[in-house]
Amino acid sequence: MIEAYFEQIEDVLREFVNIRSYTLTKRVYNRQQGYIGGTIIFETGLRLEFVEVKDTDIPGKLKYRYQCTNEQHELISRYDNTPHHQETRTFPHHKHTADAIVESHEPTLRDVLLQIAQQERRSTAP
């Protein structure tokens, strides 16, 4: 069960040609629960560090964090469900940007990778 979820994550990573390299750490807690996290480096030098704690018997993730930084390690964005920022209507889900906390629904890794790919295209466009 959880191993199949980990395979899905790796399949998503293989879809993105703008990924230069990645490392993953996986921990199986039991047949349905586990942890997957890693670091993804993109061709432009952007870096995404992510963590997911998943129970395949329930929708969504128990815990997640997707933090994107530039080559100078400055925050571009971070999605997480840490239970702070109760002022957001989507609590506990929210997104940090360089200068704000905004409402956000729980993204998938694919959602975050698509946003990064779009950002890279905009930054390299003539």
A tleap script that builds the chain and sets N, CA, C and O, in Angstrom:
source leaprc.protein.ff14SB
mol = sequence {
  NMET ILE GLU ALA TYR PHE GLU GLN ILE GLU
  ASP VAL LEU ARG GLU PHE VAL ASN ILE ARG
  SER TYR THR LEU THR LYS ARG VAL TYR ASN
  ARG GLN GLN GLY TYR ILE GLY GLY THR ILE
  ILE PHE GLU THR GLY LEU ARG LEU GLU PHE
  VAL GLU VAL LYS ASP THR ASP ILE PRO GLY
  LYS LEU LYS TYR ARG TYR GLN CYS THR ASN
  GLU GLN HIE GLU LEU ILE SER ARG TYR ASP
  ASN THR PRO HIE HIE GLN GLU THR ARG THR
  PHE PRO HIE HIE LYS HIE THR ALA ASP ALA
  ILE VAL GLU SER HIE GLU PRO THR LEU ARG
  ASP VAL LEU LEU GLN ILE ALA GLN GLN GLU
  ARG ARG SER THR ALA CPRO
}
set mol.1.N position { 0.804 -1.196 0.000 }
set mol.1.CA position { 0.000 0.000 0.000 }
set mol.1.C position { 0.855 1.271 0.000 }
set mol.1.O position { 0.811 2.048 -0.954 }
set mol.2.N position { 1.644 1.486 1.086 }
set mol.2.CA position { 2.449 2.700 1.137 }
set mol.2.C position { 3.561 2.643 0.092 }
set mol.2.O position { 3.949 3.675 -0.457 }
set mol.3.N position { 4.076 1.441 -0.186 }
set mol.3.CA position { 5.117 1.329 -1.214 }
set mol.3.C position { 4.589 1.768 -2.578 }
set mol.3.O position { 5.320 2.380 -3.357 }
set mol.4.N position { 3.330 1.462 -2.870 }
set mol.4.CA position { 2.728 1.891 -4.139 }
set mol.4.C position { 2.635 3.411 -4.192 }
set mol.4.O position { 2.839 4.006 -5.251 }
set mol.5.N position { 2.334 4.038 -3.076 }
set mol.5.CA position { 2.292 5.504 -3.023 }
set mol.5.C position { 3.681 6.078 -3.294 }
set mol.5.O position { 3.816 7.046 -4.043 }
set mol.6.N position { 4.708 5.489 -2.691 }
set mol.6.CA position { 6.075 5.946 -2.939 }
set mol.6.C position { 6.430 5.825 -4.420 }
set mol.6.O position { 7.086 6.709 -4.972 }
set mol.7.N position { 6.008 4.754 -5.057 }
set mol.7.CA position { 6.257 4.571 -6.495 }
set mol.7.C position { 5.566 5.660 -7.305 }
set mol.7.O position { 6.122 6.148 -8.289 }
set mol.8.N position { 4.351 6.046 -6.898 }
set mol.8.CA position { 3.645 7.124 -7.593 }
set mol.8.C position { 4.429 8.431 -7.508 }
set mol.8.O position { 4.504 9.181 -8.481 }
set mol.9.N position { 5.009 8.696 -6.348 }
set mol.9.CA position { 5.818 9.909 -6.176 }
set mol.9.C position { 7.008 9.881 -7.134 }
set mol.9.O position { 7.302 10.881 -7.789 }
set mol.10.N position { 7.686 8.749 -7.215 }
set mol.10.CA position { 8.829 8.644 -8.121 }
set mol.10.C position { 8.404 8.765 -9.576 }
set mol.10.O position { 9.138 9.334 -10.384 }
set mol.11.N position { 7.233 8.241 -9.925 }
set mol.11.CA position { 6.716 8.400 -11.286 }
set mol.11.C position { 6.494 9.873 -11.615 }
set mol.11.O position { 6.809 10.316 -12.719 }
set mol.12.N position { 5.958 10.626 -10.670 }
set mol.12.CA position { 5.743 12.064 -10.869 }
set mol.12.C position { 7.080 12.756 -11.118 }
set mol.12.O position { 7.185 13.585 -12.021 }
set mol.13.N position { 8.088 12.429 -10.339 }
set mol.13.CA position { 9.408 13.065 -10.510 }
set mol.13.C position { 9.980 12.800 -11.895 }
set mol.13.O position { 10.618 13.675 -12.479 }
set mol.14.N position { 9.762 11.619 -12.416 }
set mol.14.CA position { 10.291 11.282 -13.741 }
set mol.14.C position { 9.588 12.024 -14.871 }
set mol.14.O position { 10.113 12.087 -15.983 }
set mol.15.N position { 8.417 12.585 -14.609 }
set mol.15.CA position { 7.669 13.331 -15.629 }
set mol.15.C position { 8.298 14.679 -15.960 }
set mol.15.O position { 8.049 15.226 -17.035 }
set mol.16.N position { 9.098 15.218 -15.066 }
set mol.16.CA position { 9.569 16.599 -15.191 }
set mol.16.C position { 11.010 16.640 -15.696 }
set mol.16.O position { 11.948 16.286 -14.981 }
set mol.17.N position { 11.162 17.082 -16.950 }
set mol.17.CA position { 12.487 17.122 -17.570 }
set mol.17.C position { 13.339 18.268 -17.033 }
set mol.17.O position { 14.547 18.298 -17.269 }
set mol.18.N position { 12.732 19.210 -16.317 }
set mol.18.CA position { 13.491 20.331 -15.756 }
set mol.18.C position { 14.168 19.988 -14.434 }
set mol.18.O position { 14.808 20.846 -13.825 }
set mol.19.N position { 14.031 18.728 -13.979 }
set mol.19.CA position { 14.696 18.298 -12.747 }
set mol.19.C position { 16.098 17.816 -13.087 }
set mol.19.O position { 16.268 16.901 -13.893 }
set mol.20.N position { 17.099 18.431 -12.474 }
set mol.20.CA position { 18.495 18.032 -12.678 }
set mol.20.C position { 18.828 16.788 -11.857 }
set mol.20.O position { 19.456 15.856 -12.360 }
set mol.21.N position { 18.402 16.775 -10.590 }
set mol.21.CA position { 18.682 15.630 -9.725 }
set mol.21.C position { 17.730 15.652 -8.537 }
set mol.21.O position { 17.113 16.672 -8.231 }
set mol.22.N position { 17.628 14.511 -7.879 }
set mol.22.CA position { 16.850 14.450 -6.651 }
set mol.22.C position { 17.343 13.320 -5.773 }
set mol.22.O position { 17.923 12.344 -6.249 }
set mol.23.N position { 17.102 13.471 -4.480 }
set mol.23.CA position { 17.366 12.414 -3.504 }
set mol.23.C position { 16.093 12.207 -2.712 }
set mol.23.O position { 15.354 13.155 -2.446 }
set mol.24.N position { 15.840 10.973 -2.340 }
set mol.24.CA position { 14.638 10.636 -1.578 }
set mol.24.C position { 15.001 9.836 -0.342 }
set mol.24.O position { 15.955 9.058 -0.345 }
set mol.25.N position { 14.234 10.035 0.704 }
set mol.25.CA position { 14.298 9.222 1.915 }
set mol.25.C position { 12.897 8.677 2.134 }
set mol.25.O position { 11.919 9.422 2.080 }
set mol.26.N position { 12.801 7.363 2.385 }
set mol.26.CA position { 11.497 6.735 2.605 }
set mol.26.C position { 11.553 5.956 3.909 }
set mol.26.O position { 12.555 5.319 4.236 }
set mol.27.N position { 10.455 6.024 4.640 }
set mol.27.CA position { 10.313 5.232 5.857 }
set mol.27.C position { 8.932 4.600 5.848 }
set mol.27.O position { 7.926 5.294 5.701 }
set mol.28.N position { 8.884 3.301 6.003 }
set mol.28.CA position { 7.619 2.584 6.085 }
set mol.28.C position { 7.288 2.399 7.560 }
set mol.28.O position { 8.055 1.786 8.302 }
set mol.29.N position { 6.146 2.927 7.980 }
set mol.29.CA position { 5.715 2.764 9.372 }
set mol.29.C position { 4.924 1.459 9.529 }
set mol.29.O position { 5.103 0.721 10.498 }
set mol.30.N position { 4.058 1.198 8.569 }
set mol.30.CA position { 3.300 -0.050 8.489 }
set mol.30.C position { 2.777 -0.159 7.054 }
set mol.30.O position { 3.190 0.630 6.204 }
set mol.31.N position { 1.906 -1.085 6.763 }
set mol.31.CA position { 1.454 -1.287 5.378 }
set mol.31.C position { 0.804 -0.052 4.763 }
set mol.31.O position { 0.899 0.157 3.554 }
set mol.32.N position { 0.147 0.766 5.576 }
set mol.32.CA position { -0.587 1.923 5.054 }
set mol.32.C position { 0.100 3.261 5.307 }
set mol.32.O position { -0.225 4.248 4.645 }
set mol.33.N position { 1.029 3.318 6.236 }
set mol.33.CA position { 1.591 4.607 6.631 }
set mol.33.C position { 3.092 4.672 6.370 }
set mol.33.O position { 3.827 3.695 6.513 }
set mol.34.N position { 3.507 5.877 5.978 }
set mol.34.CA position { 4.933 6.072 5.766 }
set mol.34.C position { 5.287 7.527 5.560 }
set mol.34.O position { 4.434 8.415 5.530 }
set mol.35.N position { 6.565 7.727 5.422 }
set mol.35.CA position { 7.176 9.049 5.256 }
set mol.35.C position { 7.980 9.006 3.967 }
set mol.35.O position { 8.687 8.036 3.693 }
set mol.36.N position { 7.861 10.067 3.182 }
set mol.36.CA position { 8.752 10.249 2.043 }
set mol.36.C position { 9.155 11.713 2.026 }
set mol.36.O position { 8.323 12.601 2.214 }
set mol.37.N position { 10.412 11.950 1.805 }
set mol.37.CA position { 10.912 13.310 1.745 }
set mol.37.C position { 12.125 13.355 0.842 }
set mol.37.O position { 12.715 12.325 0.515 }
set mol.38.N position { 12.482 14.542 0.451 }
set mol.38.CA position { 13.647 14.640 -0.405 }
set mol.38.C position { 13.978 16.055 -0.800 }
set mol.38.O position { 13.348 17.025 -0.379 }
set mol.39.N position { 15.003 16.127 -1.633 }
set mol.39.CA position { 15.473 17.385 -2.186 }
set mol.39.C position { 15.529 17.245 -3.695 }
set mol.39.O position { 16.076 16.276 -4.221 }
set mol.40.N position { 14.962 18.216 -4.382 }
set mol.40.CA position { 14.924 18.227 -5.843 }
set mol.40.C position { 15.659 19.483 -6.309 }
set mol.40.O position { 15.367 20.592 -5.862 }
set mol.41.N position { 16.604 19.290 -7.200 }
set mol.41.CA position { 17.343 20.415 -7.775 }
set mol.41.C position { 16.923 20.549 -9.239 }
set mol.41.O position { 16.913 19.573 -9.988 }
set mol.42.N position { 16.579 21.770 -9.627 }
set mol.42.CA position { 16.109 22.034 -10.979 }
set mol.42.C position { 17.230 22.607 -11.834 }
set mol.42.O position { 18.229 23.106 -11.317 }
set mol.43.N position { 17.054 22.529 -13.141 }
set mol.43.CA position { 18.058 23.022 -14.092 }
set mol.43.C position { 18.425 24.481 -13.837 }
set mol.43.O position { 19.569 24.873 -14.067 }
set mol.44.N position { 17.489 25.282 -13.373 }
set mol.44.CA position { 17.749 26.705 -13.127 }
set mol.44.C position { 18.410 26.961 -11.780 }
set mol.44.O position { 18.749 28.102 -11.469 }
set mol.45.N position { 18.598 25.915 -10.975 }
set mol.45.CA position { 19.201 26.082 -9.663 }
set mol.45.C position { 18.189 26.181 -8.529 }
set mol.45.O position { 18.568 26.168 -7.358 }
set mol.46.N position { 16.907 26.279 -8.866 }
set mol.46.CA position { 15.903 26.260 -7.799 }
set mol.46.C position { 15.987 24.936 -7.059 }
set mol.46.O position { 16.418 23.925 -7.614 }
set mol.47.N position { 15.573 24.957 -5.807 }
set mol.47.CA position { 15.656 23.772 -4.954 }
set mol.47.C position { 14.305 23.596 -4.254 }
set mol.47.O position { 13.753 24.547 -3.700 }
set mol.48.N position { 13.788 22.381 -4.286 }
set mol.48.CA position { 12.558 22.059 -3.581 }
set mol.48.C position { 12.857 20.978 -2.562 }
set mol.48.O position { 13.314 19.889 -2.912 }
set mol.49.N position { 12.599 21.282 -1.310 }
set mol.49.CA position { 12.698 20.283 -0.247 }
set mol.49.C position { 11.273 19.943 0.151 }
set mol.49.O position { 10.445 20.833 0.347 }
set mol.50.N position { 10.990 18.650 0.268 }
set mol.50.CA position { 9.621 18.272 0.586 }
set mol.50.C position { 9.574 17.111 1.567 }
set mol.50.O position { 10.507 16.316 1.678 }
set mol.51.N position { 8.444 17.045 2.277 }
set mol.51.CA position { 8.150 15.980 3.226 }
set mol.51.C position { 6.669 15.656 3.084 }
set mol.51.O position { 5.831 16.553 2.999 }
set mol.52.N position { 6.361 14.379 3.061 }
set mol.52.CA position { 4.972 13.932 3.117 }
set mol.52.C position { 4.885 12.781 4.115 }
set mol.52.O position { 5.692 11.852 4.072 }
set mol.53.N position { 3.920 12.845 4.998 }
set mol.53.CA position { 3.580 11.716 5.856 }
set mol.53.C position { 2.185 11.299 5.411 }
set mol.53.O position { 1.241 12.088 5.459 }
set mol.54.N position { 2.072 10.056 4.980 }
set mol.54.CA position { 0.860 9.602 4.303 }
set mol.54.C position { 0.301 8.348 4.957 }
set mol.54.O position { 1.044 7.451 5.358 }
set mol.55.N position { -1.019 8.304 5.057 }
set mol.55.CA position { -1.767 7.103 5.417 }
set mol.55.C position { -2.661 6.824 4.216 }
set mol.55.O position { -3.560 7.611 3.921 }
set mol.56.N position { -2.429 5.722 3.526 }
set mol.56.CA position { -3.158 5.443 2.291 }
set mol.56.C position { -4.624 5.089 2.530 }
set mol.56.O position { -5.390 4.982 1.573 }
set mol.57.N position { -5.025 4.908 3.777 }
set mol.57.CA position { -6.419 4.615 4.083 }
set mol.57.C position { -7.286 5.870 4.166 }
set mol.57.O position { -8.511 5.771 4.229 }
set mol.58.N position { -6.662 7.049 4.167 }
set mol.58.CA position { -7.436 8.286 4.271 }
set mol.58.C position { -7.002 9.254 3.166 }
set mol.58.O position { -5.856 9.211 2.719 }
set mol.59.N position { -7.909 10.119 2.729 }
set mol.59.CA position { -7.523 11.107 1.708 }
set mol.59.C position { -6.574 12.150 2.300 }
set mol.59.O position { -6.568 12.393 3.506 }
set mol.60.N position { -5.798 12.740 1.452 }
set mol.60.CA position { -4.881 13.781 1.894 }
set mol.60.C position { -3.676 13.208 2.623 }
set mol.60.O position { -3.486 11.996 2.719 }
set mol.61.N position { -2.878 14.128 3.126 }
set mol.61.CA position { -1.655 13.750 3.834 }
set mol.61.C position { -1.790 14.121 5.309 }
set mol.61.O position { -2.446 15.102 5.657 }
set mol.62.N position { -1.164 13.328 6.160 }
set mol.62.CA position { -1.160 13.648 7.577 }
set mol.62.C position { -0.331 14.901 7.839 }
set mol.62.O position { -0.676 15.736 8.674 }
set mol.63.N position { 0.771 15.007 7.102 }
set mol.63.CA position { 1.669 16.148 7.243 }
set mol.63.C position { 2.346 16.362 5.895 }
set mol.63.O position { 2.627 15.404 5.175 }
set mol.64.N position { 2.606 17.622 5.556 }
set mol.64.CA position { 3.356 17.907 4.339 }
set mol.64.C position { 4.060 19.251 4.449 }
set mol.64.O position { 3.653 20.137 5.200 }
set mol.65.N position { 5.122 19.367 3.678 }
set mol.65.CA position { 5.850 20.636 3.516 }
set mol.65.C position { 6.541 20.586 2.172 }
set mol.65.O position { 7.233 19.618 1.857 }
set mol.66.N position { 6.355 21.623 1.382 }
set mol.66.CA position { 7.036 21.774 0.093 }
set mol.66.C position { 7.674 23.160 0.108 }
set mol.66.O position { 6.973 24.165 -0.012 }
set mol.67.N position { 8.989 23.220 0.252 }
set mol.67.CA position { 9.674 24.505 0.361 }
set mol.67.C position { 10.600 24.713 -0.816 }
set mol.67.O position { 11.528 23.937 -1.042 }
set mol.68.N position { 10.337 25.775 -1.566 }
set mol.68.CA position { 11.146 26.113 -2.735 }
set mol.68.C position { 12.012 27.322 -2.412 }
set mol.68.O position { 11.523 28.338 -1.918 }
set mol.69.N position { 13.323 27.198 -2.703 }
set mol.69.CA position { 14.259 28.298 -2.496 }
set mol.69.C position { 15.089 28.508 -3.766 }
set mol.69.O position { 15.187 27.624 -4.616 }
set mol.70.N position { 15.672 29.684 -3.870 }
set mol.70.CA position { 16.553 29.953 -4.999 }
set mol.70.C position { 17.980 29.529 -4.648 }
set mol.70.O position { 18.222 28.955 -3.586 }
set mol.71.N position { 18.912 29.815 -5.543 }
set mol.71.CA position { 20.304 29.394 -5.328 }
set mol.71.C position { 20.948 30.056 -4.113 }
set mol.71.O position { 21.917 29.534 -3.561 }
set mol.72.N position { 20.417 31.195 -3.697 }
set mol.72.CA position { 20.927 31.885 -2.511 }
set mol.72.C position { 20.195 31.417 -1.249 }
set mol.72.O position { 20.367 32.004 -0.180 }
set mol.73.N position { 19.389 30.376 -1.367 }
set mol.73.CA position { 18.614 29.792 -0.266 }
set mol.73.C position { 17.553 30.746 0.281 }
set mol.73.O position { 17.141 30.628 1.435 }
set mol.74.N position { 17.112 31.688 -0.550 }
set mol.74.CA position { 16.036 32.599 -0.166 }
set mol.74.C position { 14.698 31.932 -0.489 }
set mol.74.O position { 14.537 31.289 -1.526 }
set mol.75.N position { 13.757 32.101 0.417 }
set mol.75.CA position { 12.448 31.488 0.249 }
set mol.75.C position { 11.710 32.055 -0.950 }
set mol.75.O position { 11.580 33.269 -1.106 }
set mol.76.N position { 11.235 31.158 -1.786 }
set mol.76.CA position { 10.312 31.532 -2.860 }
set mol.76.C position { 8.894 31.209 -2.402 }
set mol.76.O position { 8.006 32.059 -2.472 }
set mol.77.N position { 8.684 29.990 -1.937 }
set mol.77.CA position { 7.372 29.616 -1.404 }
set mol.77.C position { 7.501 28.369 -0.542 }
set mol.77.O position { 8.427 27.572 -0.690 }
set mol.78.N position { 6.537 28.230 0.365 }
set mol.78.CA position { 6.451 27.005 1.162 }
set mol.78.C position { 4.987 26.714 1.440 }
set mol.78.O position { 4.270 27.547 1.994 }
set mol.79.N position { 4.559 25.550 1.059 }
set mol.79.CA position { 3.235 25.043 1.411 }
set mol.79.C position { 3.411 24.131 2.617 }
set mol.79.O position { 4.359 23.347 2.675 }
set mol.80.N position { 2.500 24.234 3.577 }
set mol.80.CA position { 2.529 23.274 4.677 }
set mol.80.C position { 1.190 23.245 5.385 }
set mol.80.O position { 0.322 24.088 5.158 }
set mol.81.N position { 1.046 22.256 6.247 }
set mol.81.CA position { -0.169 22.148 7.050 }
set mol.81.C position { 0.149 22.155 8.543 }
set mol.81.O position { -0.568 21.562 9.349 }
set mol.82.N position { 1.237 22.836 8.892 }
set mol.82.CA position { 1.548 23.032 10.304 }
set mol.82.C position { 0.411 23.844 10.908 }
set mol.82.O position { 0.011 24.851 10.325 }
set mol.83.N position { -0.122 23.438 12.058 }
set mol.83.CA position { -1.309 24.109 12.588 }
set mol.83.C position { -1.020 25.452 13.260 }
set mol.83.O position { -1.227 25.622 14.461 }
set mol.84.N position { -0.547 26.378 12.471 }
set mol.84.CA position { -0.448 27.774 12.901 }
set mol.84.C position { -1.165 28.606 11.840 }
set mol.84.O position { -1.721 28.027 10.907 }
set mol.85.N position { -1.178 29.858 11.933 }
set mol.85.CA position { -1.894 30.748 10.999 }
set mol.85.C position { -3.376 30.396 10.950 }
set mol.85.O position { -3.948 30.158 9.886 }
set mol.86.N position { -3.969 30.373 12.118 }
set mol.86.CA position { -5.392 30.063 12.227 }
set mol.86.C position { -6.277 31.098 11.552 }
set mol.86.O position { -7.469 30.865 11.348 }
set mol.87.N position { -5.700 32.234 11.206 }
set mol.87.CA position { -6.477 33.285 10.546 }
set mol.87.C position { -6.829 32.940 9.098 }
set mol.87.O position { -7.706 33.578 8.516 }
set mol.88.N position { -6.172 31.958 8.514 }
set mol.88.CA position { -6.475 31.599 7.126 }
set mol.88.C position { -7.731 30.742 7.068 }
set mol.88.O position { -7.938 29.866 7.908 }
set mol.89.N position { -8.561 31.003 6.074 }
set mol.89.CA position { -9.796 30.227 5.915 }
set mol.89.C position { -9.522 28.771 5.575 }
set mol.89.O position { -10.385 27.917 5.778 }
set mol.90.N position { -8.332 28.475 5.060 }
set mol.90.CA position { -7.993 27.109 4.671 }
set mol.90.C position { -7.189 26.390 5.749 }
set mol.90.O position { -6.595 25.344 5.490 }
set mol.91.N position { -7.169 26.948 6.955 }
set mol.91.CA position { -6.428 26.366 8.080 }
set mol.91.C position { -6.703 24.861 8.171 }
set mol.91.O position { -7.861 24.453 8.079 }
set mol.92.N position { -5.681 24.033 8.349 }
set mol.92.CA position { -4.279 24.369 8.611 }
set mol.92.C position { -3.452 24.564 7.337 }
set mol.92.O position { -2.260 24.860 7.416 }
set mol.93.N position { -4.067 24.403 6.176 }
set mol.93.CA position { -3.340 24.511 4.905 }
set mol.93.C position { -3.078 25.981 4.583 }
set mol.93.O position { -3.973 26.819 4.690 }
set mol.94.N position { -1.843 26.282 4.190 }
set mol.94.CA position { -1.491 27.643 3.831 }
set mol.94.C position { -0.190 27.644 3.021 }
set mol.94.O position { 0.515 26.639 2.926 }
set mol.95.N position { 0.094 28.803 2.448 }
set mol.95.CA position { 1.305 28.973 1.644 }
set mol.95.C position { 2.048 30.211 2.139 }
set mol.95.O position { 1.466 31.280 2.324 }
set mol.96.N position { 3.351 30.031 2.346 }
set mol.96.CA position { 4.229 31.150 2.674 }
set mol.96.C position { 4.853 31.639 1.378 }
set mol.96.O position { 5.320 30.836 0.570 }
set mol.97.N position { 4.863 32.938 1.178 }
set mol.97.CA position { 5.646 33.526 0.096 }
set mol.97.C position { 6.731 34.371 0.756 }
set mol.97.O position { 6.829 34.412 1.983 }
set mol.98.N position { 7.529 35.032 -0.041 }
set mol.98.CA position { 8.612 35.840 0.525 }
set mol.98.C position { 8.088 36.910 1.478 }
set mol.98.O position { 8.800 37.329 2.391 }
set mol.99.N position { 6.836 37.360 1.272 }
set mol.99.CA position { 6.353 38.458 2.108 }
set mol.99.C position { 4.921 38.305 2.623 }
set mol.99.O position { 4.335 39.277 3.100 }
set mol.100.N position { 4.349 37.101 2.535 }
set mol.100.CA position { 2.968 36.946 3.001 }
set mol.100.C position { 2.644 35.492 3.323 }
set mol.100.O position { 3.352 34.569 2.919 }
set mol.101.N position { 1.562 35.321 4.057 }
set mol.101.CA position { 0.950 34.016 4.287 }
set mol.101.C position { -0.387 34.070 3.561 }
set mol.101.O position { -1.188 34.974 3.802 }
set mol.102.N position { -0.633 33.112 2.677 }
set mol.102.CA position { -1.872 33.132 1.906 }
set mol.102.C position { -2.604 31.801 2.054 }
set mol.102.O position { -2.018 30.776 2.406 }
set mol.103.N position { -3.887 31.854 1.777 }
set mol.103.CA position { -4.706 30.653 1.827 }
set mol.103.C position { -4.282 29.694 0.728 }
set mol.103.O position { -3.852 30.105 -0.350 }
set mol.104.N position { -4.412 28.414 1.023 }
set mol.104.CA position { -4.046 27.404 0.040 }
set mol.104.C position { -4.716 26.092 0.415 }
set mol.104.O position { -4.854 25.760 1.593 }
set mol.105.N position { -5.118 25.375 -0.579 }
set mol.105.CA position { -5.588 24.019 -0.331 }
set mol.105.C position { -4.388 23.088 -0.387 }
set mol.105.O position { -3.320 23.485 -0.855 }
set mol.106.N position { -4.543 21.877 0.075 }
set mol.106.CA position { -3.435 20.922 0.095 }
set mol.106.C position { -2.989 20.598 -1.327 }
set mol.106.O position { -3.756 20.019 -2.096 }
set mol.107.N position { -1.758 20.965 -1.688 }
set mol.107.CA position { -1.286 20.650 -3.037 }
set mol.107.C position { -0.721 19.231 -3.101 }
set mol.107.O position { -0.408 18.619 -2.080 }
set mol.108.N position { -0.602 18.742 -4.297 }
set mol.108.CA position { 0.140 17.501 -4.520 }
set mol.108.C position { 1.555 17.885 -4.930 }
set mol.108.O position { 1.822 19.040 -5.262 }
set mol.109.N position { 2.449 16.919 -4.906 }
set mol.109.CA position { 3.803 17.181 -5.387 }
set mol.109.C position { 3.749 17.620 -6.846 }
set mol.109.O position { 4.477 18.529 -7.245 }
set mol.110.N position { 2.900 16.988 -7.639 }
set mol.110.CA position { 2.771 17.370 -9.057 }
set mol.110.C position { 2.350 18.834 -9.180 }
set mol.110.O position { 2.890 19.558 -10.016 }
set mol.111.N position { 1.389 19.285 -8.357 }
set mol.111.CA position { 0.956 20.686 -8.387 }
set mol.111.C position { 2.136 21.630 -8.167 }
set mol.111.O position { 2.307 22.614 -8.887 }
set mol.112.N position { 2.940 21.313 -7.165 }
set mol.112.CA position { 4.080 22.171 -6.822 }
set mol.112.C position { 5.111 22.147 -7.945 }
set mol.112.O position { 5.655 23.190 -8.304 }
set mol.113.N position { 5.381 20.984 -8.495 }
set mol.113.CA position { 6.353 20.882 -9.596 }
set mol.113.C position { 5.873 21.638 -10.829 }
set mol.113.O position { 6.679 22.260 -11.522 }
set mol.114.N position { 4.585 21.596 -11.110 }
set mol.114.CA position { 4.041 22.360 -12.239 }
set mol.114.C position { 4.210 23.857 -12.013 }
set mol.114.O position { 4.568 24.582 -12.941 }
set mol.115.N position { 3.959 24.329 -10.799 }
set mol.115.CA position { 4.136 25.752 -10.501 }
set mol.115.C position { 5.592 26.176 -10.678 }
set mol.115.O position { 5.872 27.252 -11.206 }
set mol.116.N position { 6.509 25.330 -10.236 }
set mol.116.CA position { 7.934 25.645 -10.381 }
set mol.116.C position { 8.308 25.671 -11.864 }
set mol.116.O position { 9.035 26.565 -12.299 }
set mol.117.N position { 7.824 24.709 -12.639 }
set mol.117.CA position { 8.118 24.685 -14.081 }
set mol.117.C position { 7.597 25.951 -14.754 }
set mol.117.O position { 8.276 26.515 -15.611 }
set mol.118.N position { 6.403 26.405 -14.379 }
set mol.118.CA position { 5.856 27.642 -14.949 }
set mol.118.C position { 6.700 28.846 -14.544 }
set mol.118.O position { 6.949 29.735 -15.359 }
set mol.119.N position { 7.132 28.876 -13.314 }
set mol.119.CA position { 7.966 29.969 -12.835 }
set mol.119.C position { 9.290 29.997 -13.592 }
set mol.119.O position { 9.769 31.066 -13.971 }
set mol.120.N position { 9.882 28.822 -13.812 }
set mol.120.CA position { 11.145 28.738 -14.547 }
set mol.120.C position { 10.966 29.256 -15.973 }
set mol.120.O position { 11.824 29.973 -16.488 }
set mol.121.N position { 9.854 28.892 -16.609 }
set mol.121.CA position { 9.603 29.364 -17.973 }
set mol.121.C position { 9.492 30.875 -18.028 }
set mol.121.O position { 10.024 31.515 -18.934 }
set mol.122.N position { 8.781 31.452 -17.031 }
set mol.122.CA position { 8.648 32.906 -16.996 }
set mol.122.C position { 9.993 33.596 -16.777 }
set mol.122.O position { 10.263 34.643 -17.365 }
set mol.123.N position { 10.831 33.004 -15.931 }
set mol.123.CA position { 12.112 33.648 -15.619 }
set mol.123.C position { 13.135 33.520 -16.731 }
set mol.123.O position { 14.080 34.307 -16.796 }
set mol.124.N position { 12.961 32.543 -17.606 }
set mol.124.CA position { 13.916 32.382 -18.712 }
set mol.124.C position { 13.358 32.895 -20.037 }
set mol.124.O position { 14.047 32.843 -21.056 }
set mol.125.N position { 12.123 33.390 -20.036 }
set mol.125.CA position { 11.520 33.917 -21.275 }
set mol.125.C position { 12.214 35.205 -21.675 }
set mol.125.O position { 12.586 36.005 -20.818 }
set mol.126.N position { 12.390 35.411 -22.976 }
set mol.126.CA position { 13.039 36.653 -23.442 }
set mol.126.C position { 12.205 37.874 -23.192 }
set mol.126.O position { 12.619 38.984 -23.528 }
savepdb mol mol.pdb
quit
